[in-house]
Amino acid sequence: MRMGKKSTNQELAEHYNETGDLSGFDETKAEPVAVRRAVTISVRFSDEEIAQLRERADQAGVKVTSFIRAAALEAASPVDLTVLSRLARDLEQRAHDVATMAARGVA
C-alpha cells in the first residue's frame, strides 16, 4: 500500500511498523533506520582474544560488538572451500583461454 502525501508521521510510522515499507517517507531527508536488538548474550574472552578482536574491529572500522555479531552470523554460513577452489581454477582456465585467443588475434 502506498501512503498518500498527506499522511501524518504517526500514520507513516504505523505503516512502516506493519509492513517495513519506506516508500511513503521523504527520501530527500533520509535518516538511518535503527535495528532494535532486544537480546544480549554474555561472552568471555581472554585478554589476548579481546585485544585481537579490538584490533580487527578497528581495522574494519566497526565497533567490536558489530564485528563479533558479523563474524558469528558469517560463521553460520561458511564458505565451501572446495567449491571456491574449483571456481578459482575454472576462472584461471578461462582467463588463460582468453589470453591465448587475444594473442592469436581472435578476440
C-alpha positions in Angstrom: 0.0 0.0 0.0 1.4 3.4 -1.0 0.9 6.1 1.6 -0.5 9.4 0.4 1.4 12.7 0.6 -0.8 14.0 3.4 -0.1 11.1 5.7 1.0 12.1 9.2 4.3 11.0 10.6 2.3 8.8 13.0 0.4 7.1 10.1 3.7 6.6 8.3 5.3 5.1 11.4 2.5 2.7 11.9 2.5 1.7 8.3 6.3 1.1 8.4 5.9 -0.9 11.7 3.3 -3.2 10.0 5.0 -3.5 6.5 8.6 -2.3 6.6 7.7 -0.2 3.6 9.6 3.2 3.5 8.1 4.4 0.2 5.8 7.0 1.9 8.7 8.8 3.6 10.5 11.7 2.1 13.7 10.1 0.9 15.5 13.5 0.4 15.6 13.7 4.2 16.6 10.1 4.8 17.6 9.1 8.3 19.1 5.7 9.1 16.7 3.1 10.2 17.8 1.6 13.5 17.6 -2.1 14.1 16.3 -3.0 17.5 18.2 -5.7 19.2 16.5 -7.0 22.3 18.6 -9.9 23.3 22.0 -9.8 25.0 24.4 -12.7 25.3 27.4 -12.6 27.5 30.7 -14.0 26.2 34.0 -14.2 27.9 37.3 -13.6 26.1 40.9 -13.8 27.3 42.9 -10.6 27.3 44.7 -11.8 24.1 41.4 -12.7 22.4 39.8 -9.3 23.1 42.9 -7.4 22.1 42.8 -9.3 18.8 39.1 -8.6 18.3 39.5 -4.9 19.1 42.4 -4.7 16.6 40.5 -6.4 13.8 37.3 -4.4 14.5 39.4 -1.2 14.4 40.9 -2.3 11.1 37.4 -2.9 9.7 36.2 0.4 11.0 33.4 -1.0 13.1 32.6 -1.4 16.8 33.8 -4.6 18.5 30.2 -5.7 19.1 29.4 -5.3 15.4 32.5 -7.2 14.4 31.6 -10.1 16.7 28.0 -10.1 15.5 29.0 -10.2 11.9 31.6 -12.9 12.5 29.1 -15.1 14.3 26.5 -14.7 11.6 29.0 -15.3 8.9 30.2 -18.5 10.6 26.6 -19.8 10.4 27.0 -19.9 6.6 30.7 -20.7 5.9 32.3 -20.7 2.5 32.7 -24.1 0.9 36.4 -24.0 0.2 36.2 -27.0 -2.2 33.7 -25.2 -4.4 35.6 -21.9 -4.1 38.8 -23.7 -5.2 37.0 -25.3 -8.2 35.6 -21.9 -9.2 39.0 -20.3 -8.9 40.6 -23.0 -11.1 37.8 -22.6 -13.7 38.3 -18.8 -13.7 42.0 -19.2 -14.1 41.5 -21.6 -17.1 39.0 -19.2 -18.7 41.5 -16.3 -18.3 44.2 -18.4 -19.9 41.9 -19.2 -22.8 41.0 -15.5 -23.3 44.7 -14.6 -23.2 45.5 -17.3 -25.8 42.7 -16.1 -28.1 43.8 -12.5 -27.7 47.4 -13.5 -28.6 46.2 -15.2 -31.8 44.1 -12.1 -32.6 40.8 -14.0 -32.3 39.2 -11.8 -29.6 
